[in-house]
Structure formats: structure tokens, C-alpha cells
Amino acid sequence: MRSLATLIAIFVLALPAAAQESGAGWELVVLGVAQDGGMPHPGCTKSPCADVFAGTRRAEKVS
């Protein structure tokens, strides 16, 4: 009977820890050209993208 009471006490004390929000404290920071997937973007008409499509500038790839 004592081991059952101990088991119940452990379960009750562990409940608040199990109820914490999943993923709390995690953060992802993406820097550089990986943030936007490189260049050019499909359908982009701005001058840097247009230069890549015209062949006067090299494409920037995500590494």
C-alpha cells in the first residue's frame, strides 16, 4: 500500500511539469539569403531579379 501511495505522489507532483507548453523556450533565427530563399524569386520584376533573368548578374543561391 505504501508503494501505491508513493507512486500516486510522484504522479501528482509530475503533473505540473507535463502541463508546460510544448516548445516553450525554442526560437529559430534565420540570417542571410537563406531567409528569403535566394535570388531571383519567381515572378520578381525588381532590378536585381531582372538583371539575373537578363544574364547580367549571377543568381544568389541558398547554401
PDB file of N, CA, C and O in Angstrom, chain B, residues numbered from 101:
ATOM      1  N   MET B 101       0.818  -1.193   0.000  1.00  0.00           N
ATOM      2  CA  MET B 101       0.000   0.000   0.000  1.00  0.00           C
ATOM      3  C   MET B 101       0.870   1.269   0.000  1.00  0.00           C
ATOM      4  O   MET B 101       0.520   2.285  -0.601  1.00  0.00           O
ATOM      5  N   ARG B 102       2.015   1.174   0.694  1.00  0.00           N
ATOM      6  CA  ARG B 102       2.908   2.329   0.769  1.00  0.00           C
ATOM      7  C   ARG B 102       3.491   2.657  -0.609  1.00  0.00           C
ATOM      8  O   ARG B 102       3.640   3.829  -0.957  1.00  0.00           O
ATOM      9  N   SER B 103       3.820   1.628  -1.389  1.00  0.00           N
ATOM     10  CA  SER B 103       4.370   1.878  -2.724  1.00  0.00           C
ATOM     11  C   SER B 103       3.323   2.489  -3.648  1.00  0.00           C
ATOM     12  O   SER B 103       3.666   3.283  -4.524  1.00  0.00           O
ATOM     13  N   LEU B 104       2.068   2.137  -3.470  1.00  0.00           N
ATOM     14  CA  LEU B 104       0.997   2.735  -4.271  1.00  0.00           C
ATOM     15  C   LEU B 104       0.863   4.219  -3.935  1.00  0.00           C
ATOM     16  O   LEU B 104       0.696   5.046  -4.831  1.00  0.00           O
ATOM     17  N   ALA B 105       0.934   4.556  -2.657  1.00  0.00           N
ATOM     18  CA  ALA B 105       0.856   5.957  -2.240  1.00  0.00           C
ATOM     19  C   ALA B 105       2.045   6.744  -2.777  1.00  0.00           C
ATOM     20  O   ALA B 105       1.894   7.894  -3.190  1.00  0.00           O
ATOM     21  N   THR B 106       3.219   6.136  -2.774  1.00  0.00           N
ATOM     22  CA  THR B 106       4.414   6.787  -3.314  1.00  0.00           C
ATOM     23  C   THR B 106       4.267   7.014  -4.813  1.00  0.00           C
ATOM     24  O   THR B 106       4.619   8.080  -5.318  1.00  0.00           O
ATOM     25  N   LEU B 107       3.756   6.029  -5.517  1.00  0.00           N
ATOM     26  CA  LEU B 107       3.548   6.141  -6.961  1.00  0.00           C
ATOM     27  C   LEU B 107       2.550   7.245  -7.286  1.00  0.00           C
ATOM     28  O   LEU B 107       2.763   8.017  -8.220  1.00  0.00           O
ATOM     29  N   ILE B 108       1.475   7.325  -6.530  1.00  0.00           N
ATOM     30  CA  ILE B 108       0.473   8.375  -6.749  1.00  0.00           C
ATOM     31  C   ILE B 108       1.077   9.748  -6.459  1.00  0.00           C
ATOM     32  O   ILE B 108       0.824  10.703  -7.193  1.00  0.00           O
ATOM     33  N   ALA B 109       1.868   9.851  -5.399  1.00  0.00           N
ATOM     34  CA  ALA B 109       2.504  11.126  -5.057  1.00  0.00           C
ATOM     35  C   ALA B 109       3.451  11.581  -6.164  1.00  0.00           C
ATOM     36  O   ALA B 109       3.470  12.760  -6.517  1.00  0.00           O
ATOM     37  N   ILE B 110       4.226  10.667  -6.707  1.00  0.00           N
ATOM     38  CA  ILE B 110       5.144  11.007  -7.806  1.00  0.00           C
ATOM     39  C   ILE B 110       4.361  11.474  -9.024  1.00  0.00           C
ATOM     40  O   ILE B 110       4.745  12.447  -9.673  1.00  0.00           O
ATOM     41  N   PHE B 111       3.269  10.790  -9.339  1.00  0.00           N
ATOM     42  CA  PHE B 111       2.441  11.152 -10.490  1.00  0.00           C
ATOM     43  C   PHE B 111       1.849  12.548 -10.312  1.00  0.00           C
ATOM     44  O   PHE B 111       1.873  13.357 -11.239  1.00  0.00           O
ATOM     45  N   VAL B 112       1.319  12.830  -9.122  1.00  0.00           N
ATOM     46  CA  VAL B 112       0.702  14.131  -8.855  1.00  0.00           C
ATOM     47  C   VAL B 112       1.744  15.248  -8.903  1.00  0.00           C
ATOM     48  O   VAL B 112       1.462  16.335  -9.408  1.00  0.00           O
ATOM     49  N   LEU B 113       2.934  14.991  -8.386  1.00  0.00           N
ATOM     50  CA  LEU B 113       3.983  16.009  -8.406  1.00  0.00           C
ATOM     51  C   LEU B 113       4.536  16.241  -9.810  1.00  0.00           C
ATOM     52  O   LEU B 113       5.031  17.330 -10.102  1.00  0.00           O
ATOM     53  N   ALA B 114       4.462  15.249 -10.673  1.00  0.00           N
ATOM     54  CA  ALA B 114       4.984  15.373 -12.035  1.00  0.00           C
ATOM     55  C   ALA B 114       3.989  16.026 -12.983  1.00  0.00           C
ATOM     56  O   ALA B 114       4.377  16.462 -14.067  1.00  0.00           O
ATOM     57  N   LEU B 115       2.728  16.105 -12.607  1.00  0.00           N
ATOM     58  CA  LEU B 115       1.711  16.676 -13.492  1.00  0.00           C
ATOM     59  C   LEU B 115       2.004  18.113 -13.928  1.00  0.00           C
ATOM     60  O   LEU B 115       1.900  18.396 -15.122  1.00  0.00           O
ATOM     61  N   PRO B 116       2.362  19.033 -13.035  1.00  0.00           N
ATOM     62  CA  PRO B 116       2.630  20.405 -13.491  1.00  0.00           C
ATOM     63  C   PRO B 116       3.763  20.483 -14.519  1.00  0.00           C
ATOM     64  O   PRO B 116       3.700  21.308 -15.431  1.00  0.00           O
ATOM     65  N   ALA B 117       4.771  19.664 -14.394  1.00  0.00           N
ATOM     66  CA  ALA B 117       5.877  19.676 -15.356  1.00  0.00           C
ATOM     67  C   ALA B 117       5.406  19.195 -16.719  1.00  0.00           C
ATOM     68  O   ALA B 117       5.867  19.695 -17.744  1.00  0.00           O
ATOM     69  N   ALA B 118       4.499  18.235 -16.743  1.00  0.00           N
ATOM     70  CA  ALA B 118       3.992  17.709 -18.010  1.00  0.00           C
ATOM     71  C   ALA B 118       3.014  18.670 -18.664  1.00  0.00           C
ATOM     72  O   ALA B 118       2.768  18.570 -19.866  1.00  0.00           O
ATOM     73  N   ALA B 119       2.451  19.600 -17.901  1.00  0.00           N
ATOM     74  CA  ALA B 119       1.450  20.521 -18.429  1.00  0.00           C
ATOM     75  C   ALA B 119       2.069  21.757 -19.062  1.00  0.00           C
ATOM     76  O   ALA B 119       1.332  22.601 -19.570  1.00  0.00           O
ATOM     77  N   GLN B 120       3.392  21.902 -19.054  1.00  0.00           N
ATOM     78  CA  GLN B 120       4.038  23.061 -19.658  1.00  0.00           C
ATOM     79  C   GLN B 120       3.771  23.081 -21.154  1.00  0.00           C
ATOM     80  O   GLN B 120       3.576  22.041 -21.783  1.00  0.00           O
ATOM     81  N   GLU B 121       3.766  24.270 -21.700  1.00  0.00           N
ATOM     82  CA  GLU B 121       3.520  24.448 -23.124  1.00  0.00           C
ATOM     83  C   GLU B 121       4.630  23.785 -23.930  1.00  0.00           C
ATOM     84  O   GLU B 121       5.816  23.962 -23.652  1.00  0.00           O
ATOM     85  N   SER B 122       4.224  23.031 -24.918  1.00  0.00           N
ATOM     86  CA  SER B 122       5.195  22.344 -25.769  1.00  0.00           C
ATOM     87  C   SER B 122       5.968  23.362 -26.597  1.00  0.00           C
ATOM     88  O   SER B 122       5.376  24.275 -27.172  1.00  0.00           O
ATOM     89  N   GLY B 123       7.270  23.211 -26.659  1.00  0.00           N
ATOM     90  CA  GLY B 123       8.105  24.093 -27.466  1.00  0.00           C
ATOM     91  C   GLY B 123       8.463  25.404 -26.788  1.00  0.00           C
ATOM     92  O   GLY B 123       9.103  26.259 -27.401  1.00  0.00           O
ATOM     93  N   ALA B 124       8.064  25.576 -25.545  1.00  0.00           N
ATOM     94  CA  ALA B 124       8.380  26.820 -24.841  1.00  0.00           C
ATOM     95  C   ALA B 124       9.893  26.970 -24.741  1.00  0.00           C
ATOM     96  O   ALA B 124      10.601  26.024 -24.397  1.00  0.00           O
ATOM     97  N   GLY B 125      10.374  28.155 -25.041  1.00  0.00           N
ATOM     98  CA  GLY B 125      11.797  28.416 -24.944  1.00  0.00           C
ATOM     99  C   GLY B 125      12.567  28.182 -26.235  1.00  0.00           C
ATOM    100  O   GLY B 125      13.764  28.464 -26.284  1.00  0.00           O
ATOM    101  N   TRP B 126      11.933  27.686 -27.263  1.00  0.00           N
ATOM    102  CA  TRP B 126      12.623  27.445 -28.532  1.00  0.00           C
ATOM    103  C   TRP B 126      12.462  28.666 -29.420  1.00  0.00           C
ATOM    104  O   TRP B 126      11.403  29.295 -29.450  1.00  0.00           O
ATOM    105  N   GLU B 127      13.516  28.990 -30.136  1.00  0.00           N
ATOM    106  CA  GLU B 127      13.479  30.120 -31.051  1.00  0.00           C
ATOM    107  C   GLU B 127      14.358  29.798 -32.251  1.00  0.00           C
ATOM    108  O   GLU B 127      15.443  29.236 -32.099  1.00  0.00           O
ATOM    109  N   LEU B 128      13.893  30.150 -33.433  1.00  0.00           N
ATOM    110  CA  LEU B 128      14.659  29.918 -34.647  1.00  0.00           C
ATOM    111  C   LEU B 128      14.924  31.257 -35.312  1.00  0.00           C
ATOM    112  O   LEU B 128      13.992  32.009 -35.599  1.00  0.00           O
ATOM    113  N   VAL B 129      16.189  31.557 -35.557  1.00  0.00           N
ATOM    114  CA  VAL B 129      16.578  32.794 -36.218  1.00  0.00           C
ATOM    115  C   VAL B 129      17.292  32.415 -37.504  1.00  0.00           C
ATOM    116  O   VAL B 129      18.277  31.677 -37.482  1.00  0.00           O
ATOM    117  N   VAL B 130      16.788  32.926 -38.631  1.00  0.00           N
ATOM    118  CA  VAL B 130      17.383  32.630 -39.932  1.00  0.00           C
ATOM    119  C   VAL B 130      18.001  33.914 -40.454  1.00  0.00           C
ATOM    120  O   VAL B 130      17.338  34.949 -40.521  1.00  0.00           O
ATOM    121  N   LEU B 131      19.277  33.846 -40.827  1.00  0.00           N
ATOM    122  CA  LEU B 131      20.001  35.029 -41.275  1.00  0.00           C
ATOM    123  C   LEU B 131      20.465  34.881 -42.719  1.00  0.00           C
ATOM    124  O   LEU B 131      20.621  33.767 -43.219  1.00  0.00           O
ATOM    125  N   GLY B 132      20.681  36.001 -43.377  1.00  0.00           N
ATOM    126  CA  GLY B 132      21.262  35.994 -44.716  1.00  0.00           C
ATOM    127  C   GLY B 132      20.259  35.658 -45.803  1.00  0.00           C
ATOM    128  O   GLY B 132      19.053  35.825 -45.624  1.00  0.00           O
ATOM    129  N   VAL B 133      20.773  35.176 -46.945  1.00  0.00           N
ATOM    130  CA  VAL B 133      19.901  34.884 -48.072  1.00  0.00           C
ATOM    131  C   VAL B 133      19.044  33.651 -47.841  1.00  0.00           C
ATOM    132  O   VAL B 133      18.103  33.413 -48.597  1.00  0.00           O
ATOM    133  N   ALA B 134      19.343  32.864 -46.821  1.00  0.00           N
ATOM    134  CA  ALA B 134      18.502  31.703 -46.515  1.00  0.00           C
ATOM    135  C   ALA B 134      17.128  32.149 -46.044  1.00  0.00           C
ATOM    136  O   ALA B 134      16.154  31.403 -46.146  1.00  0.00           O
ATOM    137  N   GLN B 135      17.056  33.360 -45.531  1.00  0.00           N
ATOM    138  CA  GLN B 135      15.794  33.879 -45.029  1.00  0.00           C
ATOM    139  C   GLN B 135      14.772  34.003 -46.154  1.00  0.00           C
ATOM    140  O   GLN B 135      13.595  33.704 -45.952  1.00  0.00           O
ATOM    141  N   ASP B 136      15.201  34.434 -47.325  1.00  0.00           N
ATOM    142  CA  ASP B 136      14.246  34.659 -48.402  1.00  0.00           C
ATOM    143  C   ASP B 136      14.398  33.666 -49.548  1.00  0.00           C
ATOM    144  O   ASP B 136      13.733  33.812 -50.574  1.00  0.00           O
ATOM    145  N   GLY B 137      15.245  32.672 -49.399  1.00  0.00           N
ATOM    146  CA  GLY B 137      15.347  31.632 -50.412  1.00  0.00           C
ATOM    147  C   GLY B 137      16.255  31.960 -51.577  1.00  0.00           C
ATOM    148  O   GLY B 137      16.222  31.264 -52.592  1.00  0.00           O
ATOM    149  N   GLY B 138      17.065  32.998 -51.460  1.00  0.00           N
ATOM    150  CA  GLY B 138      17.981  33.330 -52.546  1.00  0.00           C
ATOM    151  C   GLY B 138      17.360  34.292 -53.538  1.00  0.00           C
ATOM    152  O   GLY B 138      16.334  34.920 -53.277  1.00  0.00           O
ATOM    153  N   MET B 139      18.019  34.385 -54.690  1.00  0.00           N
ATOM    154  CA  MET B 139      17.556  35.320 -55.700  1.00  0.00           C
ATOM    155  C   MET B 139      17.911  34.753 -57.064  1.00  0.00           C
ATOM    156  O   MET B 139      19.000  34.192 -57.191  1.00  0.00           O
ATOM    157  N   PRO B 140      17.114  34.851 -58.052  1.00  0.00           N
ATOM    158  CA  PRO B 140      15.880  35.624 -58.149  1.00  0.00           C
ATOM    159  C   PRO B 140      14.665  34.830 -57.663  1.00  0.00           C
ATOM    160  O   PRO B 140      14.676  33.600 -57.613  1.00  0.00           O
ATOM    161  N   HIS B 141      13.641  35.561 -57.315  1.00  0.00           N
ATOM    162  CA  HIS B 141      12.373  34.945 -56.954  1.00  0.00           C
ATOM    163  C   HIS B 141      11.528  34.801 -58.221  1.00  0.00           C
ATOM    164  O   HIS B 141      11.583  35.666 -59.095  1.00  0.00           O
ATOM    165  N   PRO B 142      10.758  33.735 -58.331  1.00  0.00           N
ATOM    166  CA  PRO B 142       9.879  33.595 -59.493  1.00  0.00           C
ATOM    167  C   PRO B 142       8.892  34.764 -59.559  1.00  0.00           C
ATOM    168  O   PRO B 142       8.241  35.087 -58.565  1.00  0.00           O
ATOM    169  N   GLY B 143       8.788  35.374 -60.694  1.00  0.00           N
ATOM    170  CA  GLY B 143       7.847  36.471 -60.893  1.00  0.00           C
ATOM    171  C   GLY B 143       8.337  37.824 -60.405  1.00  0.00           C
ATOM    172  O   GLY B 143       7.592  38.801 -60.474  1.00  0.00           O
ATOM    173  N   CYS B 144       9.567  37.908 -59.916  1.00  0.00           N
ATOM    174  CA  CYS B 144      10.114  39.174 -59.415  1.00  0.00           C
ATOM    175  C   CYS B 144      10.445  40.081 -60.597  1.00  0.00           C
ATOM    176  O   CYS B 144      11.048  39.640 -61.575  1.00  0.00           O
ATOM    177  N   THR B 145      10.047  41.353 -60.499  1.00  0.00           N
ATOM    178  CA  THR B 145      10.328  42.307 -61.581  1.00  0.00           C
ATOM    179  C   THR B 145      11.251  43.436 -61.137  1.00  0.00           C
ATOM    180  O   THR B 145      11.495  44.368 -61.904  1.00  0.00           O
ATOM    181  N   LYS B 146      11.770  43.366 -59.904  1.00  0.00           N
ATOM    182  CA  LYS B 146      12.685  44.408 -59.428  1.00  0.00           C
ATOM    183  C   LYS B 146      14.023  44.278 -60.153  1.00  0.00           C
ATOM    184  O   LYS B 146      14.331  43.227 -60.715  1.00  0.00           O
ATOM    185  N   SER B 147      14.818  45.357 -60.139  1.00  0.00           N
ATOM    186  CA  SER B 147      16.042  45.391 -60.936  1.00  0.00           C
ATOM    187  C   SER B 147      17.039  44.274 -60.617  1.00  0.00           C
ATOM    188  O   SER B 147      17.606  43.724 -61.561  1.00  0.00           O
ATOM    189  N   PRO B 148      17.301  43.893 -59.346  1.00  0.00           N
ATOM    190  CA  PRO B 148      18.253  42.796 -59.131  1.00  0.00           C
ATOM    191  C   PRO B 148      17.788  41.476 -59.753  1.00  0.00           C
ATOM    192  O   PRO B 148      18.587  40.744 -60.336  1.00  0.00           O
ATOM    193  N   CYS B 149      16.507  41.182 -59.626  1.00  0.00           N
ATOM    194  CA  CYS B 149      15.983  39.943 -60.212  1.00  0.00           C
ATOM    195  C   CYS B 149      15.981  40.022 -61.738  1.00  0.00           C
ATOM    196  O   CYS B 149      16.309  39.051 -62.420  1.00  0.00           O
ATOM    197  N   ALA B 150      15.606  41.189 -62.265  1.00  0.00           N
ATOM    198  CA  ALA B 150      15.585  41.355 -63.719  1.00  0.00           C
ATOM    199  C   ALA B 150      16.983  41.198 -64.298  1.00  0.00           C
ATOM    200  O   ALA B 150      17.143  40.650 -65.388  1.00  0.00           O
ATOM    201  N   ASP B 151      18.004  41.677 -63.575  1.00  0.00           N
ATOM    202  CA  ASP B 151      19.384  41.520 -64.040  1.00  0.00           C
ATOM    203  C   ASP B 151      19.782  40.047 -64.099  1.00  0.00           C
ATOM    204  O   ASP B 151      20.487  39.631 -65.018  1.00  0.00           O
ATOM    205  N   VAL B 152      19.338  39.267 -63.134  1.00  0.00           N
ATOM    206  CA  VAL B 152      19.641  37.829 -63.146  1.00  0.00           C
ATOM    207  C   VAL B 152      18.950  37.169 -64.326  1.00  0.00           C
ATOM    208  O   VAL B 152      19.557  36.363 -65.031  1.00  0.00           O
ATOM    209  N   PHE B 153      17.680  37.507 -64.545  1.00  0.00           N
ATOM    210  CA  PHE B 153      16.943  36.920 -65.668  1.00  0.00           C
ATOM    211  C   PHE B 153      17.553  37.329 -67.008  1.00  0.00           C
ATOM    212  O   PHE B 153      17.519  36.558 -67.967  1.00  0.00           O
ATOM    213  N   ALA B 154      18.119  38.557 -67.078  1.00  0.00           N
ATOM    214  CA  ALA B 154      18.742  39.033 -68.315  1.00  0.00           C
ATOM    215  C   ALA B 154      20.137  38.459 -68.515  1.00  0.00           C
ATOM    216  O   ALA B 154      20.693  38.547 -69.609  1.00  0.00           O
ATOM    217  N   GLY B 155      20.706  37.871 -67.464  1.00  0.00           N
ATOM    218  CA  GLY B 155      22.025  37.269 -67.582  1.00  0.00           C
ATOM    219  C   GLY B 155      23.171  38.205 -67.258  1.00  0.00           C
ATOM    220  O   GLY B 155      24.330  37.852 -67.474  1.00  0.00           O
ATOM    221  N   THR B 156      22.874  39.406 -66.737  1.00  0.00           N
ATOM    222  CA  THR B 156      23.933  40.358 -66.414  1.00  0.00           C
ATOM    223  C   THR B 156      24.366  40.294 -64.952  1.00  0.00           C
ATOM    224  O   THR B 156      25.275  41.013 -64.538  1.00  0.00           O
ATOM    225  N   ARG B 157      23.727  39.446 -64.183  1.00  0.00           N
ATOM    226  CA  ARG B 157      24.074  39.280 -62.766  1.00  0.00           C
ATOM    227  C   ARG B 157      23.914  37.809 -62.398  1.00  0.00           C
ATOM    228  O   ARG B 157      23.022  37.125 -62.901  1.00  0.00           O
ATOM    229  N   ARG B 158      24.799  37.327 -61.504  1.00  0.00           N
ATOM    230  CA  ARG B 158      24.722  35.925 -61.071  1.00  0.00           C
ATOM    231  C   ARG B 158      23.597  35.736 -60.066  1.00  0.00           C
ATOM    232  O   ARG B 158      23.320  36.621 -59.256  1.00  0.00           O
ATOM    233  N   ALA B 159      22.959  34.591 -60.123  1.00  0.00           N
ATOM    234  CA  ALA B 159      21.927  34.248 -59.148  1.00  0.00           C
ATOM    235  C   ALA B 159      22.578  33.978 -57.799  1.00  0.00           C
ATOM    236  O   ALA B 159      23.697  33.471 -57.735  1.00  0.00           O
ATOM    237  N   GLU B 160      21.880  34.316 -56.726  1.00  0.00           N
ATOM    238  CA  GLU B 160      22.359  34.052 -55.370  1.00  0.00           C
ATOM    239  C   GLU B 160      21.598  32.850 -54.832  1.00  0.00           C
ATOM    240  O   GLU B 160      20.382  32.905 -54.648  1.00  0.00           O
ATOM    241  N   LYS B 161      22.311  31.780 -54.586  1.00  0.00           N
ATOM    242  CA  LYS B 161      21.697  30.543 -54.107  1.00  0.00           C
ATOM    243  C   LYS B 161      21.818  30.434 -52.595  1.00  0.00           C
ATOM    244  O   LYS B 161      22.741  30.984 -51.995  1.00  0.00           O
ATOM    245  N   VAL B 162      20.892  29.731 -51.993  1.00  0.00           N
ATOM    246  CA  VAL B 162      20.949  29.441 -50.563  1.00  0.00           C
ATOM    247  C   VAL B 162      21.933  28.309 -50.357  1.00  0.00           C
ATOM    248  O   VAL B 162      21.874  27.290 -51.046  1.00  0.00           O
ATOM    249  N   SER B 163      22.842  28.487 -49.405  1.00  0.00           N
ATOM    250  CA  SER B 163      23.830  27.427 -49.170  1.00  0.00           C
ATOM    251  C   SER B 163      23.579  26.730 -47.860  1.00  0.00           C
ATOM    252  O   SER B 163      24.313  25.811 -47.499  1.00  0.00           O
TER     253      SER B 163
END
